Amino acid sequence: MLTFREIFLYSDKNPLIFSQYLFLFWFTISFIVFSFIYKKPTWRNTYLLAFSLFFYYKSGGLYFWLLILSTVVDYYCGKAIYKSDKQNFRRLLLVVSLVLNLGLLAFFKYSGYFVGLINDWFGTELKAINFLAAFANGFGSHFDIYEIILPVGISFYTFQTLSYTIDIYRRELEPAKNIVDFGFFVTFFPQLVAGPIVRAADFLPQIYKKYSLTREQLGAAIFLILCGLFKKVVISDYISVNFVDRVFDEPLKYSGFNNLMAIYGYSIQIYCDFSGYSDMAIGLAALLGFHLPPNFKSPYKSVSITDFWRRWHISLSSWLRDYLYISLGGNRKGKIRTYINLMLTMLLGGLWHGAATRFVIWGGLHGVALAIHKVWMQLFPGLAKKNDWWYKLLVGIFTFHFVAFCWIYFRADSLVIVRNMLSQVGTLFTHFDGAEVTTRIQAMWKPMAVIVLGFIIHFLPKSWKDESREWFTYTPQVAKVLIVTAVIFVCYQMKSADVQPFIYFQF
């Protein structure tokens, strides 16, 4: 039986996430209320703004005040930028927006990292101080001023609000009609804490339209939610708790084969975790009458690293392209500058994911690969048109293994773990023992079977997935209820004892 505190108050040990039954409870309640007001856009938007703020509070605690601060500042900066014809004043307002948003992001995400680097370089013992905790302590609180917790979703909503002011500055967008509408755009709960990053130009026009949900859209929305829940709980969480986390924590305790399988396992884990969240976000938004852009397109089917970034975390890669790469000069200033801009974009993209050297290395590896692929295509332009199945298979296998290799830096807690894992995998190729591999498979067959299942689902033809969605859409209502019940039951049976937050919550 849930208590009042569990239902209404934030708990850092049990934050509200889509895969929890408490979220199902709250969404059901909110959707019932929504069904009475959805015909009036103003009421609908105001109500969803209030629920989104409550959802963020349940997910991230009192840091929702930072969300409100960014929302208010960017709304009024955008409004003033749009009305002004004075270029210097417009530029000043844009700088205010950039400094506030990037300043908050840098403080909460990177202050500890850079202070640590300074201490390592100069032998100092500096500490980053949480100014919000110090301020709150002035009113009788007792927070640890040396503990800086990353606010949930700050990387996502920061990029979202920045794109709004930048687009207005570029005169590519008109501002929202009022702060409620803008606040609703920023805080819309399905995509608030882990994306996809939504552009104001795509979302704002929708909030002024009447609610519309056809039978096909309803079926597709429920199908997406079920797929996302299945990916998250049955595949991602299961292989994480029962296999991947154990190996990455202490790789030297496991064989080379287990280390290799853990790398493959994390590759499908992070895909199912993040694409599962995106599926649920898109499905929930659709139930409320809003369209969110797709964020993944079977990325491990990619035939090049460039193709991978067209399929993986599409909203982030397109944001980095439009607001960072192009702002740096893109490919307009010669080949050398193009490669430098590409490398800087990926290095900063890696740093966006986390305040650690290993994330910078991860971004740098992808940057180098993108640059090499660009040079390769210039030297051999005919390869881009090559359509032989064996060629696509060969370059697809190579691309996947490069991406999987880079994931080691993304997942490992330290570079020591990276070195140990690579060392263990190396022993698999220098001292291969078929009998030992068979023994390892027999001992860990359940999580390995789930890893294989995840890859099978991922590599299914798109036409099969589309047909499955259409079949579900036109299935009788009774059958739909039975399918939904069955999926929830399976998820409940596979659910681990501890709540497994979505991986991208930490970013």
Buried (B, 14 or more C-beta within 10 A) or exposed (E): EEEEEEEEEBEEEEBBBBBBEBBEEBBEEBBEEBEEBBEEBEEBBBBBBBBBBBBBBBBBBEBBEBBBEBBEBBBBBBBBBBEBEEEEEBEBBBEBBBEBBEEBBBBBBBBBBEBBEEEEEEEEEEEBBBEBBEEBBEEEEEBEBEEBBBBBBBBBBBBBBBBBBBBBBEEEBEBBEEBBBBBBBBBBBBBBBBBBBBBBEEBBEBBEEEBEEEEEBBBBBBBBBBBBBBBBBBBBBBBBBBBBBBBBEEBEEBBBBBBBBBBBBBBBBBBBBBBBBBBBBBBBBBBBBBEBBEBBBBBBBBBBBBBBBEBBBBBBBBBBBBBBBBEBEBBEEEEEBBBBBBBBBBBBBBBBBBBBBBBBBBBBBBBBBBBEBBEEBEEEEEEEEEEEEEEEEEBBEEBBEBBBBBBBBBBBEEEEBBEBBBEBBEBBEEEEBEEBBEEBBEEBEEBBEBBBBBBEBBEEEEEEBEEEBBEBBEBEEEEBEEBBEEBBEBBEEBBEEEBBBBBBBEB
